[in-house]
């Protein structure tokens, strides 16, 4: 699985599309590197917060508005977790 395929799968595996609408930059950390699902601008890795709470599809995720976020692996649905596993094994 390529990085671009992983990004596509993970974007579809978030609990809500609203998450990517509100965050400034959104990424997942793999082996210490950030893989961006949304990248609006450059940000220092120390500016990121970690988010692992799945509050469901209809939640507004207002607390993430304009923030730089690293998504925890547990946030994604099973399809996203399987894609991440396939990427790590490749």
N, C-alpha and C positions, 0 to 999 in steps of 0.2 A: 504494500500500500504506500502510495506517495504521500508527501506532506500535504499537497493540495487536496487529495482525496480525503485525508484525515480531517482537514479543516472543514470541508463540505459536510462530512458525516457529523462532526461535533456541533456545527452550527444548527443542524436539524435536530440534534439530540438534546438541546437545552430544554428545560421545562417550559420556557416561554420565549417567543421571539422578542418580546418587550425588553428582555435583558440586554440584547445587543443594540437596541434602539437607544437605551438610556446611558450605557457606559461610554466613556471617552475612548478607552482602549481596553480590549478584553482578550485574555490569553490563557493558555494552559501551559504548565511547566512540565517539560519532559527532559529528564537527565540534566537538570539545571538550566536548560535553555527555554526561552519563551517561544511558543508557537502562537501567533496572533490569529484570533478569529475575527477581530475588528481592530484596525489600527488607524486612528484618526491623526495622531502625531507622535513624535518621539517623546519618550518618557523614561526617566531613570528607573531602574528596577526597584529602588527603594521607595518609589512613589506608589507602588501597587499595594492593594489590600487583597487578602485571600477571601473567597466567597464559596461556601459549600452548602448553603441553605436552599433547598428546593421548596419554594413557597407556592408552587403551582402555576397553572397557566393564566389564571385571571388576576393574579397579584400584580401590582403596578411597579414594584421594584424601585420605588422612589429613592430609597437610601443609596442606590448605586448611581444616581444621576451625576454625570460628569466625572466619575471616578475611574481610575485605572485599576482593573480587576484581574486577578489570577483566579480562574475557576478551578475548584477542586475536582478531582476525578469522579467523586461520588455524586456530583451534581447531574451528570449526564444519564440518559436512559440506557437501557441494555444495549441498544444498537450502537450508541456512542462508545460504551465501554468495550464492546467487541472490536470496534474499529481501532480504538487506542491499543488494545492488546495485539491486534494484527500489525499495527505500525511498529510497536516495540519489538515484535518478533522478527520483523523483516530486516 
